[in-house]
Amino acid sequence: MSILFSSLFGLMAISGTAEAKKDKPIADHTKSVTISPLKALWPALAAEYEMEIQENKGLAIGFAVGQYNNIFQRLAQGLAETAGGSATYQRQSLNASYSWYFNDFNRGFYGGFSSKFDRNVYILDIEGVEDPSDDPWSTLTLGPHLGVKIASQGGFTFSWDIGFGYRATFGVDAESGEGGALPLAGLGSLNMGWSF
């Protein structure tokens, strides 16, 4: 819940800054290419291409490939290392979204619909321990998003969106425990890049 409040507070702060700069001209870019600097720390490469398909309406496609290394994964890795092994969580993702910009494609708030397909592999390698969960499984998440985008006249672009969606899980044996995952999942990204 605190993440939601901090996200909303951040959006309001950015909105106040945008209101103060209303007199500045708005860029006329129609395409953007961005990457996620936070996912690069996992390490994973996550990139997205967005284009304005109609006035104030955008369509984006993206991908991510690499390791998923959040705080829980780091804890699992530490436990595995104390047992003389390793634990890695690899993920490949494809995403697509449709966004409606409330004011302008290059500056302001937007809302829309997102979809994300993930292929996941969790590999636990500890001598003498048989891991039944090293088979890949996939998830498909669909839901709405709300965000903000700022593109400068020169092209530097910042976008941030959050959302929640319904998640369906495929390719998981019900006995492995993964099939019991919650059907709700977070959507969203924080991206930086270039518009043209």
C-alpha positions as CSV (number, residue, x, y, z in Angstrom):
1,M,0.0,0.0,0.0
2,S,2.9,2.4,0.8
3,I,4.3,1.8,-2.7
4,L,1.0,2.9,-4.2
5,F,0.9,6.1,-2.1
6,S,4.6,6.9,-2.8
7,S,3.9,6.3,-6.5
8,L,0.9,8.7,-6.5
9,F,2.9,11.3,-4.6
10,G,5.7,11.1,-7.2
11,L,3.2,11.5,-10.0
12,M,1.7,14.6,-8.3
13,A,5.2,16.1,-7.8
14,I,6.0,15.6,-11.5
15,S,2.6,17.1,-12.4
16,G,3.4,20.2,-10.4
17,T,6.7,20.6,-12.2
18,A,5.0,20.2,-15.5
19,E,2.4,22.8,-14.6
20,A,5.2,25.3,-13.7
21,K,6.8,24.7,-17.1
22,K,3.6,25.0,-19.2
23,D,5.0,28.0,-21.1
24,K,7.9,25.9,-22.6
25,P,7.3,24.6,-26.1
26,I,6.3,20.9,-26.3
27,A,8.5,18.6,-28.4
28,D,6.9,17.2,-31.6
29,H,8.6,13.7,-31.5
30,T,6.5,10.7,-32.7
31,K,8.7,7.8,-31.7
32,S,10.9,6.9,-28.7
33,V,13.4,4.2,-27.8
34,T,14.0,3.6,-24.1
35,I,15.7,1.2,-21.7
36,S,15.1,0.4,-18.1
37,P,18.2,1.5,-16.0
38,L,16.8,-0.3,-12.9
39,K,16.6,-3.7,-14.6
40,A,20.2,-3.2,-15.9
41,L,21.2,-3.6,-12.2
42,W,19.9,-7.2,-12.0
43,P,21.5,-7.6,-14.7
44,A,18.9,-7.6,-17.5
45,L,18.5,-5.7,-20.8
46,A,15.1,-4.2,-21.1
47,A,14.2,-2.0,-24.0
48,E,11.0,-0.5,-25.4
49,Y,10.0,1.2,-28.7
50,E,6.9,3.4,-28.8
51,M,5.3,5.3,-31.6
52,E,2.4,7.7,-31.8
53,I,-0.2,5.9,-34.0
54,Q,-2.8,8.7,-33.8
55,E,-2.9,12.0,-32.1
56,N,-2.1,11.5,-28.4
57,K,-2.3,7.7,-28.7
58,G,0.8,5.5,-28.5
59,L,1.6,1.8,-29.1
60,A,4.7,0.3,-27.5
61,I,6.5,-3.0,-27.8
62,G,9.4,-4.2,-25.7
63,F,11.5,-7.0,-24.5
64,A,13.6,-8.0,-21.5
65,V,16.2,-10.7,-21.2
66,G,18.6,-11.6,-18.4
67,Q,18.4,-12.5,-14.7
68,Y,15.7,-11.5,-12.4
69,N,17.5,-10.6,-9.2
70,N,15.2,-8.9,-6.7
71,I,15.9,-9.0,-2.9
72,F,14.2,-12.4,-2.4
73,Q,16.3,-13.9,-5.2
74,R,19.5,-12.5,-3.5
75,L,18.4,-14.1,-0.3
76,A,17.9,-17.5,-2.0
77,Q,21.3,-17.1,-3.7
78,G,23.0,-16.5,-0.4
79,L,21.3,-19.5,1.2
80,A,22.3,-21.7,-1.8
81,E,25.9,-20.5,-1.5
82,T,26.1,-21.4,2.1
83,A,25.1,-24.9,1.1
84,G,27.8,-25.0,-1.6
85,G,25.6,-24.3,-4.6
86,S,23.9,-21.6,-6.6
87,A,20.4,-20.4,-7.4
88,T,19.6,-18.4,-10.5
89,Y,16.3,-17.0,-11.8
90,Q,16.4,-16.3,-15.6
91,R,13.6,-14.4,-17.3
92,Q,12.8,-13.4,-20.9
93,S,9.8,-11.0,-21.4
94,L,7.8,-9.6,-24.2
95,N,5.5,-6.7,-23.6
96,A,3.0,-4.5,-25.5
97,S,0.9,-1.6,-24.4
98,Y,-1.6,0.9,-25.8
99,S,-1.6,4.4,-24.2
100,W,-3.8,7.4,-24.4
101,Y,-2.1,10.6,-23.5
102,F,-4.3,13.1,-21.7
103,N,-2.6,16.2,-23.1
104,D,0.3,15.5,-25.4
105,F,2.3,12.4,-26.6
106,N,5.6,14.0,-25.4
107,R,4.6,15.5,-22.0
108,G,2.1,14.6,-19.3
109,F,0.0,11.8,-17.9
110,Y,-1.3,8.8,-19.8
111,G,-3.4,5.8,-19.1
112,G,-3.9,2.6,-21.1
113,F,-3.7,-1.2,-21.3
114,S,-0.6,-3.4,-20.9
115,S,0.2,-7.0,-21.7
116,K,3.3,-8.9,-20.7
117,F,4.5,-12.4,-21.4
118,D,7.3,-13.9,-19.3
119,R,9.2,-17.1,-19.7
120,N,10.9,-18.0,-16.4
121,V,13.5,-20.6,-15.4
122,Y,14.6,-21.1,-11.8
123,I,17.7,-23.2,-11.4
124,L,18.8,-24.5,-8.0
125,D,22.1,-26.2,-8.1
126,I,23.1,-27.8,-4.8
127,E,24.9,-31.1,-4.6
128,G,22.7,-33.9,-3.4
129,V,19.5,-31.9,-3.7
130,E,17.1,-32.7,-6.5
131,D,15.2,-29.6,-7.6
132,P,11.9,-30.3,-9.3
133,S,11.3,-26.7,-10.3
134,D,14.0,-26.2,-12.9
135,D,11.5,-26.6,-15.8
136,P,10.5,-23.4,-17.5
137,W,7.1,-21.8,-16.9
138,S,5.4,-18.9,-18.4
139,T,3.1,-16.1,-17.3
140,L,0.8,-13.8,-19.2
141,T,-0.3,-10.6,-17.4
142,L,-3.0,-8.2,-18.7
143,G,-4.2,-5.0,-17.1
144,P,-4.4,-1.2,-17.0
145,H,-1.6,1.2,-16.3
146,L,-1.2,4.9,-15.4
147,G,1.9,6.9,-16.0
148,V,3.8,10.1,-16.9
149,K,6.1,10.9,-19.8
150,I,8.5,13.8,-20.4
151,A,10.4,14.2,-23.6
152,S,12.6,17.3,-24.0
153,Q,13.0,19.3,-27.2
154,G,16.4,17.7,-27.6
155,G,15.0,14.2,-27.4
156,F,15.9,13.0,-23.9
157,T,12.9,11.0,-22.6
158,F,11.8,9.8,-19.2
159,S,8.7,7.7,-18.7
160,W,7.3,5.9,-15.6
161,D,4.1,3.9,-15.3
162,I,2.5,1.6,-12.8
163,G,-0.4,-0.8,-12.9
164,F,-1.9,-4.1,-11.8
165,G,-3.2,-7.0,-13.9
166,Y,-4.5,-10.5,-14.0
167,R,-1.8,-13.1,-14.3
168,A,-2.2,-16.5,-15.8
169,T,0.5,-19.2,-15.3
170,F,1.3,-21.9,-17.8
171,G,3.6,-24.9,-17.9
172,V,3.8,-25.5,-14.1
173,D,3.0,-28.7,-12.4
174,A,0.4,-28.1,-9.7
175,E,2.5,-30.1,-7.2
176,S,5.5,-27.8,-7.6
177,G,3.7,-25.0,-5.7
178,E,4.2,-22.4,-8.5
179,G,0.6,-23.0,-9.8
180,G,-0.7,-21.5,-6.5
181,A,0.7,-18.1,-7.2
182,L,-1.6,-15.1,-6.8
183,P,-3.5,-14.2,-10.0
184,L,-2.7,-10.5,-9.5
185,A,0.7,-9.1,-10.6
186,G,2.3,-5.7,-10.9
187,L,2.8,-4.0,-14.2
188,G,4.9,-1.0,-15.0
189,S,8.4,0.3,-15.8
190,L,10.7,3.2,-15.3
191,N,12.4,4.0,-18.6
192,M,14.9,6.5,-20.0
193,G,16.0,7.0,-23.6
194,W,15.6,9.1,-26.7
195,S,12.7,10.4,-28.8
196,F,12.8,11.5,-32.4
